[in-house]
């Protein structure tokens, strides 16, 4: 009772072993090799990294836009100036380009039905606040999962950046990141 034909055949042949197969050492080694190969292949296509840091140094150029800068301070920033980290006060790069323009606001013109750029009003000294676009060249650590870091600060398009110069500190927005020596835009 409760026996099937296959159970009776096994008993008649003297076979008392269970139907499942035992796992031996070679099976375990084979499974480990397959898993390691899969992880190795996955590390090339994803930020997954089991073999140490993939960080590498690259020279990048990034542009920061700072709005509302007084005219006198805007004139103090020049090509070749050293840029300092706002916390550690260590040098993080060199200014390669400075573009100054009058700060504008956009006002709706009902007659034309469009937004128009209008310069901000002048201050007491007849100076209009400036918008600075400062391009900085720096050596950055690059890793696939986290992007570019200059002295620990992440550099990416849209992120806030604080720049320190002798006599001037300003916070702006990163608007471009490029790899020096190439024309392609850096990965964000």
PyMOL CGO cylinders between C-alpha atoms (Angstrom):
from pymol import cmd
from pymol.cgo import CYLINDER

trace = [
    CYLINDER, 0.00, 0.00, 0.00, 1.34, 3.26, -1.02, 0.3, 1, 1, 1, 1, 1, 1,
    CYLINDER, 1.34, 3.26, -1.02, 3.80, 1.53, -3.34, 0.3, 1, 1, 1, 1, 1, 1,
    CYLINDER, 3.80, 1.53, -3.34, 4.08, 2.31, -6.99, 0.3, 1, 1, 1, 1, 1, 1,
    CYLINDER, 4.08, 2.31, -6.99, 5.42, 0.14, -9.77, 0.3, 1, 1, 1, 1, 1, 1,
    CYLINDER, 5.42, 0.14, -9.77, 8.68, 2.11, -9.95, 0.3, 1, 1, 1, 1, 1, 1,
    CYLINDER, 8.68, 2.11, -9.95, 9.20, 1.66, -6.19, 0.3, 1, 1, 1, 1, 1, 1,
    CYLINDER, 9.20, 1.66, -6.19, 8.71, -2.12, -6.59, 0.3, 1, 1, 1, 1, 1, 1,
    CYLINDER, 8.71, -2.12, -6.59, 11.20, -2.27, -9.48, 0.3, 1, 1, 1, 1, 1, 1,
    CYLINDER, 11.20, -2.27, -9.48, 13.81, -0.40, -7.44, 0.3, 1, 1, 1, 1, 1, 1,
    CYLINDER, 13.81, -0.40, -7.44, 13.30, -2.72, -4.50, 0.3, 1, 1, 1, 1, 1, 1,
    CYLINDER, 13.30, -2.72, -4.50, 13.48, -5.81, -6.70, 0.3, 1, 1, 1, 1, 1, 1,
    CYLINDER, 13.48, -5.81, -6.70, 16.75, -4.66, -8.25, 0.3, 1, 1, 1, 1, 1, 1,
    CYLINDER, 16.75, -4.66, -8.25, 18.30, -4.12, -4.82, 0.3, 1, 1, 1, 1, 1, 1,
    CYLINDER, 18.30, -4.12, -4.82, 18.50, -0.38, -5.24, 0.3, 1, 1, 1, 1, 1, 1,
    CYLINDER, 18.50, -0.38, -5.24, 17.84, 1.50, -2.02, 0.3, 1, 1, 1, 1, 1, 1,
    CYLINDER, 17.84, 1.50, -2.02, 19.35, 4.85, -2.96, 0.3, 1, 1, 1, 1, 1, 1,
    CYLINDER, 19.35, 4.85, -2.96, 17.19, 7.96, -3.10, 0.3, 1, 1, 1, 1, 1, 1,
    CYLINDER, 17.19, 7.96, -3.10, 16.36, 9.40, -6.49, 0.3, 1, 1, 1, 1, 1, 1,
    CYLINDER, 16.36, 9.40, -6.49, 18.22, 12.73, -5.93, 0.3, 1, 1, 1, 1, 1, 1,
    CYLINDER, 18.22, 12.73, -5.93, 21.87, 13.21, -6.75, 0.3, 1, 1, 1, 1, 1, 1,
    CYLINDER, 21.87, 13.21, -6.75, 24.42, 14.31, -4.15, 0.3, 1, 1, 1, 1, 1, 1,
    CYLINDER, 24.42, 14.31, -4.15, 26.40, 17.53, -4.69, 0.3, 1, 1, 1, 1, 1, 1,
    CYLINDER, 26.40, 17.53, -4.69, 30.13, 16.95, -4.66, 0.3, 1, 1, 1, 1, 1, 1,
    CYLINDER, 30.13, 16.95, -4.66, 33.12, 19.31, -4.47, 0.3, 1, 1, 1, 1, 1, 1,
    CYLINDER, 33.12, 19.31, -4.47, 33.44, 19.62, -8.25, 0.3, 1, 1, 1, 1, 1, 1,
    CYLINDER, 33.44, 19.62, -8.25, 29.85, 20.85, -8.50, 0.3, 1, 1, 1, 1, 1, 1,
    CYLINDER, 29.85, 20.85, -8.50, 30.51, 23.53, -5.88, 0.3, 1, 1, 1, 1, 1, 1,
    CYLINDER, 30.51, 23.53, -5.88, 33.69, 24.68, -7.65, 0.3, 1, 1, 1, 1, 1, 1,
    CYLINDER, 33.69, 24.68, -7.65, 31.82, 24.82, -10.96, 0.3, 1, 1, 1, 1, 1, 1,
    CYLINDER, 31.82, 24.82, -10.96, 29.04, 26.95, -9.43, 0.3, 1, 1, 1, 1, 1, 1,
    CYLINDER, 29.04, 26.95, -9.43, 31.57, 29.36, -7.87, 0.3, 1, 1, 1, 1, 1, 1,
    CYLINDER, 31.57, 29.36, -7.87, 33.42, 29.75, -11.19, 0.3, 1, 1, 1, 1, 1, 1,
    CYLINDER, 33.42, 29.75, -11.19, 30.14, 30.53, -13.00, 0.3, 1, 1, 1, 1, 1, 1,
    CYLINDER, 30.14, 30.53, -13.00, 29.17, 33.13, -10.36, 0.3, 1, 1, 1, 1, 1, 1,
    CYLINDER, 29.17, 33.13, -10.36, 32.58, 34.84, -10.50, 0.3, 1, 1, 1, 1, 1, 1,
    CYLINDER, 32.58, 34.84, -10.50, 32.45, 34.98, -14.29, 0.3, 1, 1, 1, 1, 1, 1,
    CYLINDER, 32.45, 34.98, -14.29, 28.97, 36.54, -14.15, 0.3, 1, 1, 1, 1, 1, 1,
    CYLINDER, 28.97, 36.54, -14.15, 30.12, 39.17, -11.62, 0.3, 1, 1, 1, 1, 1, 1,
    CYLINDER, 30.12, 39.17, -11.62, 33.20, 39.95, -13.71, 0.3, 1, 1, 1, 1, 1, 1,
    CYLINDER, 33.20, 39.95, -13.71, 31.08, 40.50, -16.84, 0.3, 1, 1, 1, 1, 1, 1,
    CYLINDER, 31.08, 40.50, -16.84, 28.52, 42.56, -14.88, 0.3, 1, 1, 1, 1, 1, 1,
    CYLINDER, 28.52, 42.56, -14.88, 31.28, 44.88, -13.60, 0.3, 1, 1, 1, 1, 1, 1,
    CYLINDER, 31.28, 44.88, -13.60, 31.93, 46.04, -17.18, 0.3, 1, 1, 1, 1, 1, 1,
    CYLINDER, 31.93, 46.04, -17.18, 28.33, 47.02, -17.87, 0.3, 1, 1, 1, 1, 1, 1,
    CYLINDER, 28.33, 47.02, -17.87, 27.23, 48.42, -14.50, 0.3, 1, 1, 1, 1, 1, 1,
    CYLINDER, 27.23, 48.42, -14.50, 28.72, 50.52, -11.69, 0.3, 1, 1, 1, 1, 1, 1,
    CYLINDER, 28.72, 50.52, -11.69, 29.07, 47.24, -9.76, 0.3, 1, 1, 1, 1, 1, 1,
    CYLINDER, 29.07, 47.24, -9.76, 32.69, 46.83, -8.76, 0.3, 1, 1, 1, 1, 1, 1,
    CYLINDER, 32.69, 46.83, -8.76, 34.00, 43.90, -6.74, 0.3, 1, 1, 1, 1, 1, 1,
    CYLINDER, 34.00, 43.90, -6.74, 37.65, 44.16, -7.75, 0.3, 1, 1, 1, 1, 1, 1,
    CYLINDER, 37.65, 44.16, -7.75, 38.56, 47.50, -6.12, 0.3, 1, 1, 1, 1, 1, 1,
    CYLINDER, 38.56, 47.50, -6.12, 38.04, 51.11, -7.08, 0.3, 1, 1, 1, 1, 1, 1,
    CYLINDER, 38.04, 51.11, -7.08, 37.69, 52.05, -10.74, 0.3, 1, 1, 1, 1, 1, 1,
    CYLINDER, 37.69, 52.05, -10.74, 38.53, 55.68, -9.96, 0.3, 1, 1, 1, 1, 1, 1,
    CYLINDER, 38.53, 55.68, -9.96, 40.87, 57.33, -12.43, 0.3, 1, 1, 1, 1, 1, 1,
    CYLINDER, 40.87, 57.33, -12.43, 42.18, 60.85, -12.73, 0.3, 1, 1, 1, 1, 1, 1,
    CYLINDER, 42.18, 60.85, -12.73, 41.10, 63.03, -15.66, 0.3, 1, 1, 1, 1, 1, 1,
    CYLINDER, 41.10, 63.03, -15.66, 41.63, 66.65, -16.53, 0.3, 1, 1, 1, 1, 1, 1,
    CYLINDER, 41.63, 66.65, -16.53, 38.28, 68.37, -16.91, 0.3, 1, 1, 1, 1, 1, 1,
    CYLINDER, 38.28, 68.37, -16.91, 37.06, 71.85, -17.68, 0.3, 1, 1, 1, 1, 1, 1,
    CYLINDER, 37.06, 71.85, -17.68, 33.81, 73.00, -16.09, 0.3, 1, 1, 1, 1, 1, 1,
    CYLINDER, 33.81, 73.00, -16.09, 31.85, 76.26, -16.32, 0.3, 1, 1, 1, 1, 1, 1,
    CYLINDER, 31.85, 76.26, -16.32, 30.07, 77.85, -13.37, 0.3, 1, 1, 1, 1, 1, 1,
    CYLINDER, 30.07, 77.85, -13.37, 27.53, 80.65, -13.73, 0.3, 1, 1, 1, 1, 1, 1,
    CYLINDER, 27.53, 80.65, -13.73, 27.26, 83.10, -10.82, 0.3, 1, 1, 1, 1, 1, 1,
    CYLINDER, 27.26, 83.10, -10.82, 24.55, 85.77, -10.90, 0.3, 1, 1, 1, 1, 1, 1,
    CYLINDER, 24.55, 85.77, -10.90, 24.24, 89.07, -9.03, 0.3, 1, 1, 1, 1, 1, 1,
    CYLINDER, 24.24, 89.07, -9.03, 27.96, 89.81, -8.67, 0.3, 1, 1, 1, 1, 1, 1,
    CYLINDER, 27.96, 89.81, -8.67, 28.96, 93.42, -7.97, 0.3, 1, 1, 1, 1, 1, 1,
    CYLINDER, 28.96, 93.42, -7.97, 30.82, 95.00, -10.89, 0.3, 1, 1, 1, 1, 1, 1,
    CYLINDER, 30.82, 95.00, -10.89, 34.00, 95.57, -8.85, 0.3, 1, 1, 1, 1, 1, 1,
    CYLINDER, 34.00, 95.57, -8.85, 34.16, 91.95, -7.73, 0.3, 1, 1, 1, 1, 1, 1,
    CYLINDER, 34.16, 91.95, -7.73, 33.39, 90.71, -11.24, 0.3, 1, 1, 1, 1, 1, 1,
    CYLINDER, 33.39, 90.71, -11.24, 36.40, 92.64, -12.55, 0.3, 1, 1, 1, 1, 1, 1,
    CYLINDER, 36.40, 92.64, -12.55, 38.67, 91.02, -9.94, 0.3, 1, 1, 1, 1, 1, 1,
    CYLINDER, 38.67, 91.02, -9.94, 38.33, 87.53, -11.47, 0.3, 1, 1, 1, 1, 1, 1,
    CYLINDER, 38.33, 87.53, -11.47, 40.84, 86.97, -14.27, 0.3, 1, 1, 1, 1, 1, 1,
    CYLINDER, 40.84, 86.97, -14.27, 42.29, 84.19, -16.42, 0.3, 1, 1, 1, 1, 1, 1,
    CYLINDER, 42.29, 84.19, -16.42, 45.03, 82.31, -14.60, 0.3, 1, 1, 1, 1, 1, 1,
    CYLINDER, 45.03, 82.31, -14.60, 43.58, 82.92, -11.12, 0.3, 1, 1, 1, 1, 1, 1,
    CYLINDER, 43.58, 82.92, -11.12, 43.76, 79.95, -8.78, 0.3, 1, 1, 1, 1, 1, 1,
    CYLINDER, 43.76, 79.95, -8.78, 40.42, 78.64, -7.48, 0.3, 1, 1, 1, 1, 1, 1,
    CYLINDER, 40.42, 78.64, -7.48, 40.28, 77.43, -3.87, 0.3, 1, 1, 1, 1, 1, 1,
    CYLINDER, 40.28, 77.43, -3.87, 38.02, 74.96, -2.08, 0.3, 1, 1, 1, 1, 1, 1,
    CYLINDER, 38.02, 74.96, -2.08, 35.59, 76.80, 0.21, 0.3, 1, 1, 1, 1, 1, 1,
    CYLINDER, 35.59, 76.80, 0.21, 36.12, 74.39, 3.13, 0.3, 1, 1, 1, 1, 1, 1,
    CYLINDER, 36.12, 74.39, 3.13, 39.74, 73.19, 3.02, 0.3, 1, 1, 1, 1, 1, 1,
    CYLINDER, 39.74, 73.19, 3.02, 41.12, 76.33, 1.31, 0.3, 1, 1, 1, 1, 1, 1,
    CYLINDER, 41.12, 76.33, 1.31, 43.29, 74.11, -0.92, 0.3, 1, 1, 1, 1, 1, 1,
    CYLINDER, 43.29, 74.11, -0.92, 43.78, 74.91, -4.63, 0.3, 1, 1, 1, 1, 1, 1,
    CYLINDER, 43.78, 74.91, -4.63, 41.32, 73.02, -6.84, 0.3, 1, 1, 1, 1, 1, 1,
    CYLINDER, 41.32, 73.02, -6.84, 41.88, 74.48, -10.30, 0.3, 1, 1, 1, 1, 1, 1,
    CYLINDER, 41.88, 74.48, -10.30, 42.81, 77.41, -12.51, 0.3, 1, 1, 1, 1, 1, 1,
    CYLINDER, 42.81, 77.41, -12.51, 40.52, 79.88, -14.30, 0.3, 1, 1, 1, 1, 1, 1,
    CYLINDER, 40.52, 79.88, -14.30, 40.80, 79.49, -18.08, 0.3, 1, 1, 1, 1, 1, 1,
    CYLINDER, 40.80, 79.49, -18.08, 38.01, 81.84, -19.19, 0.3, 1, 1, 1, 1, 1, 1,
    CYLINDER, 38.01, 81.84, -19.19, 35.81, 84.56, -17.70, 0.3, 1, 1, 1, 1, 1, 1,
    CYLINDER, 35.81, 84.56, -17.70, 32.75, 86.03, -19.40, 0.3, 1, 1, 1, 1, 1, 1,
    CYLINDER, 32.75, 86.03, -19.40, 31.00, 89.00, -17.77, 0.3, 1, 1, 1, 1, 1, 1,
    CYLINDER, 31.00, 89.00, -17.77, 27.60, 90.28, -18.79, 0.3, 1, 1, 1, 1, 1, 1,
    CYLINDER, 27.60, 90.28, -18.79, 24.92, 92.49, -17.28, 0.3, 1, 1, 1, 1, 1, 1,
    CYLINDER, 24.92, 92.49, -17.28, 22.47, 90.53, -15.19, 0.3, 1, 1, 1, 1, 1, 1,
    CYLINDER, 22.47, 90.53, -15.19, 19.06, 90.38, -16.83, 0.3, 1, 1, 1, 1, 1, 1,
    CYLINDER, 19.06, 90.38, -16.83, 15.55, 89.52, -15.78, 0.3, 1, 1, 1, 1, 1, 1,
    CYLINDER, 15.55, 89.52, -15.78, 12.82, 88.37, -18.10, 0.3, 1, 1, 1, 1, 1, 1,
    CYLINDER, 12.82, 88.37, -18.10, 9.66, 90.46, -18.29, 0.3, 1, 1, 1, 1, 1, 1,
    CYLINDER, 9.66, 90.46, -18.29, 6.53, 89.68, -20.26, 0.3, 1, 1, 1, 1, 1, 1,
    CYLINDER, 6.53, 89.68, -20.26, 5.80, 92.27, -22.97, 0.3, 1, 1, 1, 1, 1, 1,
    CYLINDER, 5.80, 92.27, -22.97, 2.03, 92.19, -23.55, 0.3, 1, 1, 1, 1, 1, 1,
    CYLINDER, 2.03, 92.19, -23.55, 2.30, 94.22, -26.78, 0.3, 1, 1, 1, 1, 1, 1,
    CYLINDER, 2.30, 94.22, -26.78, 4.57, 91.64, -28.42, 0.3, 1, 1, 1, 1, 1, 1,
    CYLINDER, 4.57, 91.64, -28.42, 3.32, 88.64, -26.46, 0.3, 1, 1, 1, 1, 1, 1,
    CYLINDER, 3.32, 88.64, -26.46, 6.84, 87.47, -25.57, 0.3, 1, 1, 1, 1, 1, 1,
    CYLINDER, 6.84, 87.47, -25.57, 9.33, 87.50, -22.71, 0.3, 1, 1, 1, 1, 1, 1,
    CYLINDER, 9.33, 87.50, -22.71, 12.03, 90.15, -23.05, 0.3, 1, 1, 1, 1, 1, 1,
    CYLINDER, 12.03, 90.15, -23.05, 15.41, 90.33, -21.35, 0.3, 1, 1, 1, 1, 1, 1,
    CYLINDER, 15.41, 90.33, -21.35, 15.69, 93.55, -19.37, 0.3, 1, 1, 1, 1, 1, 1,
    CYLINDER, 15.69, 93.55, -19.37, 18.87, 94.63, -17.54, 0.3, 1, 1, 1, 1, 1, 1,
    CYLINDER, 18.87, 94.63, -17.54, 18.62, 94.90, -13.77, 0.3, 1, 1, 1, 1, 1, 1,
    CYLINDER, 18.62, 94.90, -13.77, 18.52, 98.42, -12.44, 0.3, 1, 1, 1, 1, 1, 1,
    CYLINDER, 18.52, 98.42, -12.44, 21.82, 100.04, -11.58, 0.3, 1, 1, 1, 1, 1, 1,
    CYLINDER, 21.82, 100.04, -11.58, 22.99, 100.46, -7.99, 0.3, 1, 1, 1, 1, 1, 1,
    CYLINDER, 22.99, 100.46, -7.99, 23.98, 103.75, -6.34, 0.3, 1, 1, 1, 1, 1, 1,
    CYLINDER, 23.98, 103.75, -6.34, 27.31, 103.79, -8.24, 0.3, 1, 1, 1, 1, 1, 1,
    CYLINDER, 27.31, 103.79, -8.24, 25.55, 103.37, -11.61, 0.3, 1, 1, 1, 1, 1, 1,
    CYLINDER, 25.55, 103.37, -11.61, 26.71, 99.72, -11.84, 0.3, 1, 1, 1, 1, 1, 1,
    CYLINDER, 26.71, 99.72, -11.84, 24.48, 96.93, -13.05, 0.3, 1, 1, 1, 1, 1, 1,
    CYLINDER, 24.48, 96.93, -13.05, 24.95, 93.56, -11.25, 0.3, 1, 1, 1, 1, 1, 1,
    CYLINDER, 24.95, 93.56, -11.25, 26.90, 91.11, -13.38, 0.3, 1, 1, 1, 1, 1, 1,
    CYLINDER, 26.90, 91.11, -13.38, 26.51, 87.49, -14.39, 0.3, 1, 1, 1, 1, 1, 1,
    CYLINDER, 26.51, 87.49, -14.39, 29.85, 85.69, -14.42, 0.3, 1, 1, 1, 1, 1, 1,
    CYLINDER, 29.85, 85.69, -14.42, 30.57, 82.55, -16.41, 0.3, 1, 1, 1, 1, 1, 1,
    CYLINDER, 30.57, 82.55, -16.41, 33.84, 81.19, -15.08, 0.3, 1, 1, 1, 1, 1, 1,
    CYLINDER, 33.84, 81.19, -15.08, 35.52, 78.21, -16.75, 0.3, 1, 1, 1, 1, 1, 1,
    CYLINDER, 35.52, 78.21, -16.75, 37.91, 76.25, -14.55, 0.3, 1, 1, 1, 1, 1, 1,
    CYLINDER, 37.91, 76.25, -14.55, 40.38, 73.53, -15.50, 0.3, 1, 1, 1, 1, 1, 1,
    CYLINDER, 40.38, 73.53, -15.50, 41.02, 70.95, -12.78, 0.3, 1, 1, 1, 1, 1, 1,
    CYLINDER, 41.02, 70.95, -12.78, 42.19, 67.42, -12.18, 0.3, 1, 1, 1, 1, 1, 1,
    CYLINDER, 42.19, 67.42, -12.18, 39.24, 65.27, -11.12, 0.3, 1, 1, 1, 1, 1, 1,
    CYLINDER, 39.24, 65.27, -11.12, 38.79, 61.74, -9.87, 0.3, 1, 1, 1, 1, 1, 1,
    CYLINDER, 38.79, 61.74, -9.87, 36.32, 59.90, -12.10, 0.3, 1, 1, 1, 1, 1, 1,
    CYLINDER, 36.32, 59.90, -12.10, 34.44, 56.74, -11.20, 0.3, 1, 1, 1, 1, 1, 1,
    CYLINDER, 34.44, 56.74, -11.20, 31.59, 55.23, -13.19, 0.3, 1, 1, 1, 1, 1, 1,
    CYLINDER, 31.59, 55.23, -13.19, 29.09, 55.24, -10.34, 0.3, 1, 1, 1, 1, 1, 1,
    CYLINDER, 29.09, 55.24, -10.34, 29.60, 58.74, -8.96, 0.3, 1, 1, 1, 1, 1, 1,
    CYLINDER, 29.60, 58.74, -8.96, 31.03, 60.90, -11.76, 0.3, 1, 1, 1, 1, 1, 1,
    CYLINDER, 31.03, 60.90, -11.76, 33.65, 63.60, -11.25, 0.3, 1, 1, 1, 1, 1, 1,
    CYLINDER, 33.65, 63.60, -11.25, 35.04, 64.76, -7.91, 0.3, 1, 1, 1, 1, 1, 1,
    CYLINDER, 35.04, 64.76, -7.91, 37.48, 67.62, -7.43, 0.3, 1, 1, 1, 1, 1, 1,
    CYLINDER, 37.48, 67.62, -7.43, 39.04, 67.53, -3.94, 0.3, 1, 1, 1, 1, 1, 1,
    CYLINDER, 39.04, 67.53, -3.94, 35.98, 65.63, -2.69, 0.3, 1, 1, 1, 1, 1, 1,
    CYLINDER, 35.98, 65.63, -2.69, 33.36, 67.97, -4.20, 0.3, 1, 1, 1, 1, 1, 1,
    CYLINDER, 33.36, 67.97, -4.20, 31.13, 66.43, -6.87, 0.3, 1, 1, 1, 1, 1, 1,
    CYLINDER, 31.13, 66.43, -6.87, 31.09, 68.34, -10.17, 0.3, 1, 1, 1, 1, 1, 1,
    CYLINDER, 31.09, 68.34, -10.17, 28.05, 67.81, -12.37, 0.3, 1, 1, 1, 1, 1, 1,
    CYLINDER, 28.05, 67.81, -12.37, 25.79, 69.90, -14.57, 0.3, 1, 1, 1, 1, 1, 1,
    CYLINDER, 25.79, 69.90, -14.57, 23.09, 71.56, -12.47, 0.3, 1, 1, 1, 1, 1, 1,
    CYLINDER, 23.09, 71.56, -12.47, 24.86, 71.19, -9.14, 0.3, 1, 1, 1, 1, 1, 1,
    CYLINDER, 24.86, 71.19, -9.14, 25.75, 74.18, -6.95, 0.3, 1, 1, 1, 1, 1, 1,
    CYLINDER, 25.75, 74.18, -6.95, 29.45, 75.07, -6.80, 0.3, 1, 1, 1, 1, 1, 1,
    CYLINDER, 29.45, 75.07, -6.80, 31.17, 77.51, -4.43, 0.3, 1, 1, 1, 1, 1, 1,
    CYLINDER, 31.17, 77.51, -4.43, 34.29, 79.16, -5.85, 0.3, 1, 1, 1, 1, 1, 1,
    CYLINDER, 34.29, 79.16, -5.85, 36.80, 81.01, -3.70, 0.3, 1, 1, 1, 1, 1, 1,
    CYLINDER, 36.80, 81.01, -3.70, 39.31, 83.54, -5.03, 0.3, 1, 1, 1, 1, 1, 1,
    CYLINDER, 39.31, 83.54, -5.03, 41.45, 85.98, -3.10, 0.3, 1, 1, 1, 1, 1, 1,
    CYLINDER, 41.45, 85.98, -3.10, 38.93, 88.68, -2.13, 0.3, 1, 1, 1, 1, 1, 1,
    CYLINDER, 38.93, 88.68, -2.13, 35.85, 86.99, -3.66, 0.3, 1, 1, 1, 1, 1, 1,
    CYLINDER, 35.85, 86.99, -3.66, 33.70, 83.95, -2.88, 0.3, 1, 1, 1, 1, 1, 1,
    CYLINDER, 33.70, 83.95, -2.88, 30.65, 83.12, -4.97, 0.3, 1, 1, 1, 1, 1, 1,
    CYLINDER, 30.65, 83.12, -4.97, 28.17, 80.28, -5.29, 0.3, 1, 1, 1, 1, 1, 1,
    CYLINDER, 28.17, 80.28, -5.29, 26.81, 79.44, -8.70, 0.3, 1, 1, 1, 1, 1, 1,
    CYLINDER, 26.81, 79.44, -8.70, 25.51, 76.59, -10.82, 0.3, 1, 1, 1, 1, 1, 1,
    CYLINDER, 25.51, 76.59, -10.82, 27.66, 74.28, -12.94, 0.3, 1, 1, 1, 1, 1, 1,
    CYLINDER, 27.66, 74.28, -12.94, 26.40, 74.62, -16.53, 0.3, 1, 1, 1, 1, 1, 1,
    CYLINDER, 26.40, 74.62, -16.53, 28.94, 72.50, -18.46, 0.3, 1, 1, 1, 1, 1, 1,
    CYLINDER, 28.94, 72.50, -18.46, 31.59, 69.81, -17.88, 0.3, 1, 1, 1, 1, 1, 1,
    CYLINDER, 31.59, 69.81, -17.88, 34.09, 68.78, -20.59, 0.3, 1, 1, 1, 1, 1, 1,
    CYLINDER, 34.09, 68.78, -20.59, 37.08, 66.47, -20.74, 0.3, 1, 1, 1, 1, 1, 1,
    CYLINDER, 37.08, 66.47, -20.74, 40.20, 68.47, -21.61, 0.3, 1, 1, 1, 1, 1, 1,
    CYLINDER, 40.20, 68.47, -21.61, 41.75, 67.31, -24.86, 0.3, 1, 1, 1, 1, 1, 1,
    CYLINDER, 41.75, 67.31, -24.86, 38.45, 66.08, -26.25, 0.3, 1, 1, 1, 1, 1, 1,
    CYLINDER, 38.45, 66.08, -26.25, 35.45, 67.84, -27.72, 0.3, 1, 1, 1, 1, 1, 1,
    CYLINDER, 35.45, 67.84, -27.72, 32.91, 65.51, -26.17, 0.3, 1, 1, 1, 1, 1, 1,
    CYLINDER, 32.91, 65.51, -26.17, 30.85, 66.53, -23.20, 0.3, 1, 1, 1, 1, 1, 1,
    CYLINDER, 30.85, 66.53, -23.20, 31.73, 64.62, -20.07, 0.3, 1, 1, 1, 1, 1, 1,
    CYLINDER, 31.73, 64.62, -20.07, 29.33, 62.04, -18.66, 0.3, 1, 1, 1, 1, 1, 1,
    CYLINDER, 29.33, 62.04, -18.66, 27.02, 63.63, -16.15, 0.3, 1, 1, 1, 1, 1, 1,
]
cmd.load_cgo(trace, "trace")
